[in-house]
Amino acid sequence: MKPAELTYHRPGGVSAAVALLAGLGDGARVLGGGQSLVPDLNARRITPEHLVDITGINTLRGARRVAGGVRYGATTTHQMVEDGLVPDAGGGLLTRAAAGIGHRAVRTRGTLGGSLAHADPAAEWPTVFAALDATVEVCGARGVRSLPARELPRGAFRSALAADEIVVAVEVHGLMPGRWWGLYKTAGAGGSFAASLAVVLFDTDARGGLCEVALWLGAARETPVRLPATELLLTGRPAAGLDVAAVLPGVAQDLGTVDGALDHTARHTLRIHAATVCRALHRAERVGRSAGTEEGRAP
């Protein structure tokens, strides 16, 4: 199938894009990369009257270093992150996340801002940017505003963006040298969306135990979920000594479930999430250290 008839707009600047959206109202959709939007258009799951393509706005492409981190333009592609064409504020975490998104053809067109605005619960960037406490800048008819990346998703495929707003940039605080990060995506096949996605950040104490743990889970609820009970369970323990049985009670508590009360399918899903958390911990890498060295392996 092909999209229903629509009017295509390609503004040259942010102000022009916002003015278009404000004037066109609910009948317009924003094209920020198109890897999710175009299939929906082709299948006629959505039939907007207008398409506003922001990929030609040069100021939205690329990244620059700012105090304490990196500012990424909204139309920076996954491929640019994967290939190191922009700085990695996550000390390798962003590069790892980008490399796991879809297939190469998808990564050359899909964008950071498009992913955030689409708010797919199984997508990488909403969970990764939530874990990194990133800030999203958006612009609309009422001006520019900033909000935490973890507050942008409001549900499955629903965001906090108003109809006349676009994502302009995402600003990520750099991880300090010596901090550990881990990411693991459980999926049915290469290029598939996540069935579970875990992102963990931590430091280690003098005995190798985990401390200052931040753990986020994607594809478990309609928005990324922080796992405070699991963080507490992990604190003081070495990552290498943890298995699914050890992590499961914390994950179950954080997801509001009781393992013994679940049916077989739900119990299996819970174990997938626990296993994903364990694998993120076991494959953790240290910022500023070479991956694969003794100092760069999970403690």
C-alpha positions in Angstrom: 0.0 0.0 0.0 0.9 3.6 -0.3 0.1 6.6 2.0 -3.2 8.3 1.7 -3.0 11.7 -0.1 -1.3 14.3 1.9 0.6 17.6 1.6 4.4 17.5 2.1 6.2 20.3 3.8 10.0 20.7 4.2 10.7 23.8 6.3 14.3 25.2 6.4 14.3 26.2 10.1 12.9 25.4 13.5 10.7 28.5 13.6 9.2 27.7 10.2 8.5 24.1 11.3 6.8 25.2 14.5 4.7 27.9 12.7 3.6 25.2 10.2 2.5 22.8 12.9 0.7 25.6 14.8 -1.2 26.5 11.7 -2.0 23.0 10.5 -3.2 21.7 13.8 -4.0 18.0 14.5 -4.0 17.1 10.9 -0.1 17.3 10.7 2.6 14.8 11.6 6.3 15.4 12.0 8.8 13.4 10.0 12.0 13.1 11.9 13.6 10.0 10.3 10.6 8.1 9.2 11.6 4.5 10.2 8.5 4.1 12.3 6.2 6.8 10.7 6.6 5.8 7.1 5.5 2.1 7.6 2.5 3.5 9.5 1.7 5.8 6.6 2.2 3.1 4.0 -0.2 0.7 5.9 -2.6 3.6 6.4 -2.7 3.0 10.1 -2.4 6.8 10.2 -3.7 9.2 7.6 -2.5 12.8 8.3 -3.4 15.6 5.9 0.1 17.1 6.2 3.6 15.8 6.7 6.2 18.2 8.1 9.7 16.9 7.3 12.3 18.4 9.7 15.3 16.4 8.4 16.4 19.3 6.2 17.0 21.6 9.2 20.7 21.7 9.4 20.8 23.1 13.0 19.1 19.9 14.2 21.8 17.5 12.9 25.0 16.6 14.8 26.4 17.2 18.3 28.6 19.5 20.2 30.2 19.3 23.6 28.7 21.5 26.4 29.6 22.0 30.0 29.5 18.6 31.6 28.2 16.6 28.6 27.1 16.6 25.0 24.2 18.2 23.2 22.8 16.0 20.4 20.6 17.5 17.7 17.2 15.9 17.2 17.9 14.6 13.7 21.3 13.1 14.6 21.0 9.5 13.3 21.7 6.3 15.1 24.4 5.5 12.5 26.2 8.8 13.4 26.3 7.6 17.0 27.3 4.0 16.1 30.1 5.1 13.9 31.6 7.6 16.3 30.8 10.7 14.2 29.5 12.4 17.3 31.0 12.2 20.9 29.7 9.5 23.2 28.7 11.1 26.5 28.0 7.7 27.9 31.6 6.4 27.6 30.6 3.7 25.1 27.0 3.2 26.2 25.4 5.3 23.4 27.5 3.6 20.8 26.4 0.2 22.1 22.8 1.2 22.2 22.9 2.6 18.6 24.5 -0.5 17.2 21.6 -2.6 18.4 18.8 -0.6 16.8 17.2 -2.4 13.9 19.4 -3.0 10.8 22.0 -0.8 9.3 19.5 0.7 6.8 17.3 1.7 9.7 20.2 3.3 11.6 21.2 5.4 8.7 17.8 7.1 8.6 16.4 6.8 12.1 17.0 9.7 14.5 17.4 10.3 18.2 14.6 12.9 18.3 12.3 10.7 16.2 12.7 7.8 18.6 12.1 9.9 21.6 9.0 11.5 20.1 7.6 8.1 19.0 7.8 6.8 22.5 7.9 3.1 21.7 8.3 1.2 25.0 10.6 -1.3 23.3 13.0 1.3 21.8 16.5 1.9 23.1 16.8 5.7 23.4 13.9 6.3 25.8 15.4 3.9 28.3 19.0 4.8 27.8 18.4 8.6 28.1 16.2 8.0 31.2 19.1 6.1 32.8 21.5 8.9 31.9 19.1 11.5 33.3 19.3 13.4 30.0 17.3 16.6 29.3 15.2 17.0 26.2 14.7 20.4 24.6 11.5 21.0 22.7 10.2 24.0 20.8 6.6 25.0 20.0 4.4 28.0 19.4 4.7 29.0 23.1 8.5 28.9 23.0 11.3 26.6 24.1 11.1 24.4 27.1 13.2 21.6 28.6 12.1 18.5 30.5 13.8 15.3 31.8 14.0 12.6 29.1 12.3 10.2 31.6 9.2 12.5 31.7 8.8 12.7 27.9 7.1 9.3 27.4 3.5 9.4 28.8 2.5 5.9 27.7 3.0 3.5 24.7 3.5 5.7 21.7 2.4 8.8 23.6 4.7 11.6 24.6 4.5 14.9 26.4 4.9 16.9 23.2 2.1 19.3 22.2 0.8 19.1 18.7 2.9 22.1 17.7 6.1 21.0 19.4 9.2 19.3 18.0 12.2 17.8 19.7 15.1 20.1 19.2 17.9 18.4 21.1 18.8 16.0 23.9 21.5 17.0 26.3 23.4 14.1 28.1 25.6 14.5 31.1 28.9 12.7 30.6 29.6 9.7 32.8 32.6 10.1 35.1 35.7 8.1 34.4 35.7 4.9 36.5 31.9 4.6 36.5 30.5 1.4 35.1 27.7 1.0 32.5 26.0 -2.1 31.3 23.3 -2.6 28.6 21.7 -5.8 27.4 18.8 -6.2 24.9 16.9 -9.5 24.8 15.2 -9.8 21.4 13.9 -12.6 19.3 16.3 -12.0 16.4 18.8 -9.5 15.2 17.2 -6.2 14.3 14.1 -7.0 16.3 12.6 -4.7 19.0 13.4 -5.6 22.5 11.5 -8.1 24.6 13.5 -6.7 27.5 16.1 -4.0 27.7 18.2 -3.3 30.8 20.6 -0.3 31.4 22.6 -0.2 34.6 25.1 2.3 35.9 27.2 1.8 39.1 30.4 2.4 40.9 32.3 -0.1 43.0 33.5 0.0 46.6 36.9 -1.1 47.9 35.8 -4.7 48.1 34.3 -4.8 44.5 30.7 -4.5 45.6 28.3 -2.4 43.6 27.3 1.1 44.9 25.5 4.1 43.5 23.5 1.8 41.4 21.0 3.1 38.8 19.0 0.5 37.0 16.3 1.0 34.3 14.2 -1.5 32.4 12.6 -1.0 29.0 9.9 -3.1 27.2 8.4 -4.1 30.6 5.8 -1.3 30.9 4.4 1.4 28.7 7.3 3.7 29.7 10.8 3.0 31.0 10.8 1.7 34.6 13.4 2.4 37.3 14.1 -0.6 39.6 14.8 0.8 43.1 14.2 -2.5 45.0 16.6 -4.2 42.6 19.2 -1.4 43.0 19.0 -1.9 46.8 19.4 -5.7 46.4 22.5 -5.2 44.2 24.2 -2.7 46.5 27.3 -4.2 48.2 27.3 -7.3 46.0 29.8 -8.1 43.2 28.2 -8.3 39.7 29.9 -11.6 39.0 28.2 -13.4 41.8 24.6 -12.5 40.8 22.3 -14.8 38.9 18.6 -14.8 37.9 17.5 -16.3 41.2 19.3 -13.6 43.1 17.9 -10.7 41.1 14.4 -12.0 40.5 12.8 -10.9 43.9 13.9 -7.3 43.3 12.6 -7.2 39.7 9.3 -8.7 40.8 8.9 -6.1 43.5 9.7 -3.3 41.2 7.3 -4.5 38.5 4.5 -4.9 41.1 4.2 -8.7 40.7 4.4 -11.7 43.0 6.3 -14.5 41.2 4.2 -17.4 42.7 0.9 -15.7 41.8 1.7 -15.4 38.1 0.6 -17.6 35.3 3.2 -19.5 33.3 3.5 -16.8 30.6 3.9 -13.9 33.0 6.3 -15.9 35.1 8.4 -16.6 32.0 8.3 -12.9 31.1 9.5 -11.9 34.6 12.4 -14.3 34.3 13.4 -12.8 30.9 13.6 -9.4 32.6 15.6 -10.7 35.5 18.0 -12.5 33.1 18.4 -9.3 31.0 19.3 -7.4 34.2 22.0 -10.0 35.0 23.4 -10.0 31.5 23.7 -6.2 31.6 25.6 -6.5 34.9 27.9 -9.2 33.7 28.8 -7.4 30.5 29.3 -4.0 32.1 32.2 -1.8 31.0 34.1 0.9 32.8 34.2 4.4 31.5 37.8 5.3 30.5 39.0 1.7 30.5 39.5 -0.6 27.5 36.9 -3.2 27.0 38.1 -6.7 27.5 41.0 -5.8 29.9 40.9 -6.9 33.5 40.1 -3.3 34.6 37.4 -3.0 31.9 35.5 -6.1 32.8 32.5 -6.3 35.2 33.6 -6.7 38.8 
